[in-house]
């Protein structure tokens, strides 16, 4: 059972209604995460702005979904794994690859996605304290400074959403694919 109840149309304050309308404009629908987060409309509004900024920050859709899925799995977020399966499919991401990440496996090979997953895990493990050689390797792997900033920002975004959903025990939305 969800521990932070969703704000409903009947219970929403004026400010909550305004930010929930913004959710509908930005995402096309309200989601359980936004309805629960609406208890603090300023946080929800900031979350929406951060999401929009990340969508145009130099990372591809696939990059973002690799980071989001790997973080959801590593953080044990029961909401974000199916949410990002749904989102990755809607956004045209290679679903075999994203399902591999969703199952907790490390991507093999020399693809950008495999390099990004390894870099993401290393940034989380070290709290961002990569050694000089590791940072040089990330740059050699094709991640410039703009993208490195964006990767850290995406990790922070994921820590927030994963932590929020675990605290709230947000129920996955009905249209999300079922995932163990």
NORSULRA-V122308 format. One line per field, one symbol per residue. burial: 1 if it has 16 or more other C-alpha atoms within 10 Angstrom, else 0. A space follows every 50 residues. Layout:
burial->???
This chain:
burial->00011110000100011011011000000111111111101001101100 00010001101111111111111000111111111111000010001100 11000010000011111111101100000100001001000010001101 111110111011011101111100010000
